Amino acid sequence: MVYCQSSDSYGSVSLSKAEPIASAKVSAVCKNQRGQVNFYKAFETDPKDYFFAEFQGYEMSHSLLDHPLQSCVVNLVGSPLVSCNVISNVNNSLLGSPLRYQSKRLHRKDYDVVIYAAGPLAFRPPHCPAQLTINVIIDLSIQSHLKNKLME
């Protein structure tokens, strides 16, 4: 899923009070053992805010080093919300969220489908009030109050 991280969580990886984003753009990127991109696919989250990508055409030249769990990540590409379009670092979004094996398979007549997961990922609002400023103001007012109490 892709979320809009609350300004209350600015600077953290928390998704507390986060809202899901439909039609957000994400990408799957895989690199081979030499660090070269050998698969790229961009897609949108569905109306329920989930993303799903088939890795059709992905080829592994080495069964371990090129395995999707080792070589693929999911990146945020774009948000449809102007009010929430800055990439946060929830689940390593800035460098790419690694895939996780979910122990799920779909058995088809000629092949098996292995299900992986990534994320959840999050954008954040471009302008969030700095929490540090609020803490400093509170700390200064407490210090001032204590100083006045000591002077009495």
N, C-alpha and C positions, 0 to 999 in steps of 0.2 A: 504494500500500500504506500501511497504518497500522501503526506500530510502538510499542513501549514502549521509550523511550530508557533506556539503562543509567545508573544513578547515577554511574558513572565518567565519563560525558559531560555531567554537569550543568553548565549555563551555556554549553554549546557547541552547535553544530549537527551534531555528529558522531552517526552511527548505529552506531558501533562497538559491538559486543556487544548491539545492539538485538534485541528479540524481536517477531515479528509479532503483531498483535491481530486476532482474528476477531470479527465482530459489532460493530465500532466504528461509531459513527454520524458521518457527515460530511454536509456540505451544499454544494450549488452555489448561488451567489448571483450574479445578473447585475444590473447597474445601467445604465439608459439614459444618454444623453448629458447629461441634467439631474441625474444622480446619484440618481435614483429607482429603487428595486428594481422590476424588471419580470419577474424570474423567480427562483423559490426552489424547491428540491427537496432534501429530506433522504433519505438512504438509508444502508444498512448495508454494511459490507465482507462479502464472501462467505466461505465456509469456507476459501478459500485466501488470505484477507486482502486481496483486491483490492476496489476500489470501481468501480462502473460506473453511470453515470447517463445516461439519454436526456434530451435537452433538448427533448422533445416539448412543443410549445406555446410555445416561445421565439420571439419575433418581433423582428426588427430594423427600426427605423424609419429608421436610417441605416446604410448598408452598411459603413462604416469605423468610425465611433464606437461603434456598437452591436454590432460583431463580437465573438463570444465571446472571442477572444484579447485584446481590449481591455477588455471590460466584465465578464467573469466570473472568479470566484475560487472555490476550494474551501476550506471551513472545517471544522475539527474541531468536532464537536458533543458527543459523549460516548463514554466508554470503558466497557465492561462490567467492567473490572478495577478494583476499589477500590484495589488496590495500585499502579495506574498510571493515574491519571485527571486529571492536571494538564497543560494544553496547553503544549507546548514551542514554541519558535520555529523549529523545523527547517523549512526551505523557506518561511519567512514565514507560518507557521501562525497567528500571533496576528492578523495583518491579513487573511489569506487568501492561499492559494497560487495564483499565476496559472496559467492554462492554457498548455500548450505544444503546438504543432502537431507531430504525429508522422509526417507524410508517409504516413499510412495512410488508405485509403478503402475502403469496401465498396460495391460497385455493385449496386443493386437495380433491378427492372424500371421502377419509376416515380420513383426518387430515388437519390441517392448519400448515404452516411453518411460523415461526416468524423470521424476519431478524434483526440481531444485527450488530453493527459495532464496530471496535476498531482501534486505531491508528489515523493517519499514524505513523509508527515506523521508526527508522533510526539507521543504523550503521554509524560509522565515521572512517576516516583513522587512522591507528595506530600512525602516526607521523604527528602532526599538529604543525605548528609554533605557539608559544605562542603569543597571541595578546598583552598580558600585556608587554612583552619585547619590542614590537614595540612602545607601548604607552610610556614606560619609556624612550626609546631612544629619542622619539619626545619631551617628557617633558624636558629631560636633555639638548637637543639642544636648546629649547626655553629658558630655564633658563640661559644657557650660553650666548645666544644672548642678552637677557635682561640685564644680568650682564655687558656685554661688552658695551651695549648702555648706561648704567648708569655710567660707568667709563669714558665715553667720555666727 
